[in-house]
Amino acid sequence: MSENTVKRVRVQHLRRMKEQREPITMLTCYDAVTARIFDAAGIDVLLVGDSYGNTYLGYESTVSVSLEEMEVATAAVARGAKRAFIVADLPFGSYEESSERAVASAVRLIKAGAHAVKLEGGIRQASAIKAIVEAGILVVGHIGFTPQSENRLGGPRVQGRGEQKDAVIEDAVAVQEAGASAVVLEMVPADVAKKVTRILRIPTIGIGAGAATDGQVLVWTDMAGMTDWSPRFSKRFGDVGGALALAAAGFRDAVKGRGFPTEENSF
């Protein structure tokens, strides 16, 4: 299929998938090469996540990621993907100060090539979501465990257990009423995520939130086995890290042993 005949996934398609109970697939993505691969694999949504910081840039957490870095990654993914719906994270510090700051930051990511922006927080960020939506930009919410607030939450802990259950549901409703087009539920008990999914009109995308959400998202380096560490809620669907290490070792051995390049690799 040529690039001219590829049908872009749009927000209305995500809504239809929820209505028809067709699971939505989402993977993080940070560069054009990976974007082309995921696009060809039929992944519905590519999330240019601020996990870019700790997976690609070597930061200890997502908090250090800048808006400028997110613009570069978003533009690269946009150049590589012709079918997938592209969502870009607003990094920490780019939207909390004011609604005006949130809109300005969102505009920059849309100009870089995103189709929607994602930001963390429920009730406390409803005004920012509303302002961005009123500026004509699609928003994806993110509630439950929110990595940018890791210090306040006491680390990566499940949110919504016991008395916290109602707070998660209230956050989800607030995000929807503020105008968000979808919401990510991270590290939320499966029964709570199921209830939220049933209540909301907009699609829910789970990560560590059970099987009842409208879709699933994983950090691609976890999904593909790029590192030795993998969170409990993830699953390895390949060993790309191992294959890459073998390829690099093969190159090293060939060069050291003067087996590469040969005549067929020369002019």
C-alpha positions as CSV (number, residue, x, y, z in Angstrom):
1,M,0.0,0.0,0.0
2,S,1.4,3.4,-1.0
3,E,1.8,6.3,1.5
4,N,-0.9,8.1,-0.5
5,T,-3.5,5.4,0.3
6,V,-2.8,4.8,4.0
7,K,-5.7,5.8,6.1
8,R,-4.7,7.9,9.1
9,V,-6.1,6.8,12.5
10,R,-8.2,9.7,13.8
11,V,-9.9,10.5,17.1
12,Q,-13.2,9.4,15.8
13,H,-11.8,6.0,14.9
14,L,-10.7,5.6,18.6
15,R,-14.2,6.5,19.7
16,R,-15.6,4.0,17.3
17,M,-13.2,1.3,18.5
18,K,-14.5,1.9,22.1
19,E,-18.1,1.6,20.9
20,Q,-17.4,-1.6,19.0
21,R,-15.3,-3.0,21.8
22,E,-12.2,-3.3,19.5
23,P,-9.1,-3.0,21.7
24,I,-6.9,0.0,21.0
25,T,-3.2,-0.6,20.7
26,M,-0.7,2.1,21.9
27,L,3.1,1.9,22.2
28,T,5.6,4.6,23.2
29,C,7.9,5.8,20.4
30,Y,10.7,8.3,20.2
31,D,12.2,8.2,16.7
32,A,11.4,7.9,13.0
33,V,12.9,4.4,12.5
34,T,10.9,2.8,15.3
35,A,7.8,4.8,14.2
36,R,8.0,3.3,10.7
37,I,8.2,-0.2,12.2
38,F,5.3,0.2,14.6
39,D,3.3,1.9,11.9
40,A,3.8,-1.0,9.5
41,A,2.8,-3.4,12.4
42,G,-0.6,-1.7,12.6
43,I,-0.2,0.0,16.1
44,D,-3.1,2.4,16.4
45,V,-1.5,5.1,18.6
46,L,2.1,6.1,19.0
47,L,2.8,7.9,22.3
48,V,5.8,10.1,22.3
49,G,6.1,9.7,26.0
50,D,8.4,11.6,28.4
51,S,9.7,8.1,29.2
52,Y,12.0,9.2,26.4
53,G,14.1,10.7,29.2
54,N,14.8,7.5,31.1
55,T,14.7,5.1,28.2
56,Y,16.7,7.0,25.6
57,L,18.4,10.0,27.2
58,G,19.8,8.3,30.3
59,Y,17.9,10.5,32.8
60,E,16.9,8.9,36.2
61,S,13.3,9.9,35.7
62,T,10.9,11.7,33.4
63,V,11.1,14.9,35.4
64,S,14.3,16.1,33.7
65,V,12.8,16.0,30.2
66,S,12.4,19.4,28.5
67,L,9.8,20.6,26.1
68,E,12.5,21.2,23.5
69,E,13.5,17.5,23.7
70,M,9.9,16.4,23.4
71,E,9.6,18.6,20.3
72,V,12.6,16.8,18.6
73,A,11.2,13.4,19.4
74,T,7.7,14.3,18.3
75,A,8.9,15.6,15.0
76,A,10.9,12.5,14.4
77,V,8.0,10.2,15.1
78,A,5.7,12.3,12.9
79,R,8.1,11.9,10.0
80,G,8.2,8.2,10.4
81,A,4.5,7.4,11.0
82,K,1.9,7.7,8.2
83,R,-1.0,5.8,9.7
84,A,-0.9,5.9,13.5
85,F,-2.5,8.6,15.7
86,I,0.4,10.5,17.4
87,V,0.1,11.7,21.0
88,A,2.9,13.7,22.7
89,D,3.5,14.1,26.4
90,L,3.6,17.6,27.9
91,P,6.7,17.3,30.1
92,F,6.9,18.3,33.7
93,G,7.1,22.1,34.1
94,S,5.5,22.9,30.8
95,Y,1.8,23.2,31.9
96,E,1.5,23.4,35.7
97,E,2.2,27.1,36.0
98,S,-0.9,28.4,34.2
99,S,-3.5,27.5,31.6
100,E,-1.8,30.0,29.3
101,R,1.5,28.2,29.7
102,A,-0.2,24.8,29.1
103,V,-1.8,26.1,25.8
104,A,1.5,27.5,24.6
105,S,3.4,24.3,25.3
106,A,0.6,22.2,23.6
107,V,0.8,24.4,20.5
108,R,4.5,23.7,20.2
109,L,4.0,19.9,20.3
110,I,1.2,20.1,17.7
111,K,3.4,22.2,15.4
112,A,6.1,19.5,15.9
113,G,3.7,16.9,14.4
114,A,1.5,15.5,17.3
115,H,-2.2,15.0,16.8
116,A,-2.9,15.3,20.5
117,V,-1.1,16.1,23.7
118,K,-1.1,14.1,27.0
119,L,-0.8,15.6,30.5
120,E,-0.9,14.1,33.9
121,G,-3.5,14.8,36.6
122,G,-7.2,14.6,37.1
123,I,-9.2,17.3,39.0
124,R,-6.1,19.4,39.6
125,Q,-5.4,19.7,35.9
126,A,-9.0,20.1,34.6
127,S,-8.6,23.8,34.0
128,A,-5.5,23.2,31.9
129,I,-7.2,20.4,29.9
130,K,-10.2,22.7,29.3
131,A,-8.0,25.6,28.1
132,I,-6.0,23.4,25.7
133,V,-9.2,21.9,24.3
134,E,-10.8,25.3,23.8
135,A,-7.6,26.3,21.9
136,G,-8.6,23.6,19.4
137,I,-6.1,20.9,20.5
138,L,-7.0,17.3,21.4
139,V,-6.0,16.2,24.9
140,V,-5.4,12.7,26.4
141,G,-5.6,12.6,30.2
142,H,-3.4,10.5,32.5
143,I,-4.6,9.5,36.0
144,G,-3.8,6.9,38.6
145,F,0.0,6.7,39.1
146,T,1.5,9.8,37.4
147,P,5.2,9.5,37.0
148,Q,5.9,13.2,37.0
149,S,4.5,13.3,40.6
150,E,6.5,10.2,41.7
151,N,8.0,12.1,44.7
152,R,4.7,13.3,46.0
153,L,3.1,9.8,45.6
154,G,6.0,8.1,47.4
155,G,7.3,6.2,44.4
156,P,5.7,4.0,41.8
157,R,2.7,2.8,43.8
158,V,-0.7,1.4,42.7
159,Q,-3.4,4.2,43.0
160,G,-7.1,3.6,43.7
161,R,-7.0,0.9,46.4
162,G,-9.5,1.1,49.3
163,E,-10.5,4.6,50.0
164,Q,-8.6,6.0,47.0
165,K,-11.0,4.3,44.6
166,D,-13.5,7.2,44.5
167,A,-10.7,9.7,44.0
168,V,-9.6,7.8,40.8
169,I,-13.1,7.7,39.5
170,E,-13.6,11.4,40.2
171,D,-10.4,12.2,38.4
172,A,-11.5,10.3,35.4
173,V,-14.9,12.0,35.2
174,A,-13.2,15.4,35.7
175,V,-10.8,14.7,32.8
176,Q,-13.7,13.7,30.5
177,E,-15.8,16.7,31.5
178,A,-12.9,19.1,30.9
179,G,-12.9,17.9,27.2
180,A,-10.3,15.1,27.0
181,S,-10.7,12.7,24.1
182,A,-9.2,9.7,26.0
183,V,-7.5,8.9,29.3
184,V,-4.6,6.7,30.3
185,L,-5.1,4.7,33.6
186,E,-1.7,3.7,35.1
187,M,-1.2,1.3,37.9
188,V,-4.9,1.2,38.9
189,P,-6.7,-1.9,40.3
190,A,-8.4,-3.8,37.6
191,D,-11.8,-3.5,39.1
192,V,-11.5,0.2,39.4
193,A,-10.3,0.5,35.8
194,K,-13.2,-1.6,34.7
195,K,-15.7,0.7,36.5
196,V,-14.0,3.8,35.1
197,T,-14.2,2.4,31.5
198,R,-17.9,1.6,32.0
199,I,-18.6,5.1,33.3
200,L,-16.7,7.2,30.7
201,R,-17.8,7.9,27.2
202,I,-14.2,8.4,26.1
203,P,-11.7,5.6,25.5
204,T,-9.5,4.4,28.4
205,I,-6.0,3.1,27.8
206,G,-4.5,1.0,30.5
207,I,-1.0,0.3,31.7
208,G,-1.0,-1.9,34.7
209,A,-4.8,-1.5,34.9
210,G,-6.2,-4.9,34.0
211,A,-7.8,-6.2,30.8
212,A,-11.1,-4.3,30.9
213,T,-9.9,-0.9,29.6
214,D,-10.6,0.1,26.0
215,G,-6.9,-0.3,25.0
216,Q,-3.4,-1.1,26.3
217,V,-0.2,0.9,26.2
218,L,3.4,-0.3,27.0
219,V,6.8,1.4,27.0
220,W,8.3,-0.1,23.8
221,T,11.7,-0.9,25.4
222,D,9.9,-3.0,28.0
223,M,7.7,-4.7,25.5
224,A,10.5,-5.6,23.1
225,G,13.1,-6.7,25.8
226,M,15.6,-3.9,25.3
227,T,16.7,-4.1,29.0
228,D,17.0,-6.7,31.7
229,W,14.4,-4.9,33.9
230,S,10.7,-5.1,33.2
231,P,7.8,-4.0,35.4
232,R,5.3,-6.5,36.7
233,F,2.5,-5.1,34.5
234,S,4.5,-5.4,31.3
235,K,5.3,-8.4,29.1
236,R,8.1,-9.1,26.8
237,F,7.0,-9.8,23.2
238,G,10.5,-10.2,21.9
239,D,14.2,-10.0,22.7
240,V,15.3,-7.0,20.6
241,G,18.0,-6.1,23.0
242,G,19.5,-9.5,22.8
243,A,19.4,-9.5,19.0
244,L,21.0,-6.1,18.8
245,A,23.8,-7.2,21.2
246,L,24.4,-10.3,18.9
247,A,24.5,-8.1,15.8
248,A,27.0,-5.7,17.4
249,A,29.2,-8.5,18.6
250,G,29.1,-10.1,15.1
251,F,30.2,-6.7,13.6
252,R,33.0,-6.4,16.1
253,D,34.3,-10.0,15.5
254,A,34.1,-9.5,11.7
255,V,36.1,-6.3,11.8
256,K,38.6,-7.5,14.3
257,G,39.1,-10.7,12.3
258,R,39.4,-8.7,9.0
259,G,36.3,-10.6,7.7
260,F,34.5,-7.3,6.9
261,P,34.5,-5.6,4.6
262,T,35.1,-8.0,1.7
263,E,35.3,-7.4,-2.0
264,E,31.5,-7.5,-2.3
265,N,31.3,-4.6,0.2
266,S,33.9,-2.5,-1.7
267,F,33.9,-0.4,-4.8
